Amino acid sequence: MDDTWKNNNLSSRDTLESRRKIEKIRKCLGLLDEFTRPEGEKDAGVLILLDIFSKSEPQVLLCVRSANLRRHPGEVCFPGGMMDELADDGNTRQTAIRETQEEIGVPPEDYEIIGNLPAFRARFGILLHPTIAVVKNPLKITMNPDEVQSVFWIPISRFLSAENHSIFQLDQIYYVHMFQFPDFPTTFGVTALMCIIVAMGVFGRQPNFDILANLPEIEARQMSTIQILTHVYRFAGRKFERNSKI
């Protein structure tokens, strides 16, 4: 683990060093200042909430969906949900903020939004619009049991390791990534892919496995982290091929 992440706490939040870390993440991930525009059919906003100050190493907050939900019951996801045209007025960032407060009771006052990733395509054609935020106040999580079964913090570095990782090729471009952790819930699909991407931005290095089917690891080793992320972003929102195995 990078030693620059050690010995941080919430009191250092507004220091120059803290701002430097945030700007480094923003630059490496190529975060957008504005929210990504909805496609108009199946748009969802998610919040990727990072704690990079109060813990021994950067961690990300993930949820386990309620077993009673019709779609994806019991799966790991980011807090978020489908866009509501009336409530969100086409603002995918507002969707992520609203859904996070509804699902786990975390208000926007407790975190700082640092930008948006490009949109990512998920199963059933849903287009996910990820907003990235950094915790600035201790969180008091109040789960909505109708939507969330549990939440957990996990070191984001776990998504750069080939240990517990496997892939399934979906089509000529996409892999489905799966992390079967012994100490955390299994995380797979677009949630796992976005965790990989964010981990690359936080640590400025690539994982030791293939990310996309059209970018073999041997080629990726010749590229910088920013070049790899740019390549991923080119295809992130692309619709799956008709003959894909999804």
C-alpha positions, 0 to 999 in steps of 0.5 A: 500500500502507498505510504502516502495514505497512512496516518490520515484523519478527518482533521486533515480534511482541509489541509493542502495535502488533502486537497492534493490527494483529491486533485490527484484522484480527479486528474488520474480518473479524468473526472467530469465537472458536470453530470453525464446526460441521461440517455432517456430510457433506462438511466440510473444515478449511483454514488461512489463514496470514498473514505480516504482520510479516516481509515488506514487506507482508502475504502469504498462504501458498497451496499447489499440489495434487499432480498425482497427486491424484484431486480438484482436481489441480494447483489452488491451495488453502489447506493443509487437508483433509477432516475425520476424525471419529476424529482431529478429534472434530468440531473443524474447527479441529483439522482445519485444524491437523492437515492443515497439519502433514501437508501442509506440515510446519508445527506449530501452535507456529509460528503464532497462531490469531486466529479463524475465518471462517464456513464457505464452500461449495466445489464438490461440496458441500464445506463449508470451515471456514477458520481464520485464523492469523498466523506467529510463528516462521520457517516450515520447510516440508516438503511431502508430495509425495503431496499438495502440489506446491509452496507460495508466498507472495503479497501479499494485496493482489493479490486486491483489484486488478482486474488479472489478475482475471475472473469467471464467474457461477455462479447468482443469487448466486455468482461464480467469481473467477479471478486469472491472475497472470503471476508466480504460479499461477492462483488461482480458485474459493472459494480466490480468494474467501476471499483477497479476503475476507481482503484486505478485512479486512487492508486495510480496503477493498473491491476494485474489482470485484463480489464476489457476483452479488447485490451489484453494485459500484455498491451495494457502494460505498455500504457499509462493508467490514464491511457488505459482509463481513456480506453475503457471510457470509450466503451463504457456506455456502449450497448452490448452486442446482440450475441453477447452472453448476458 
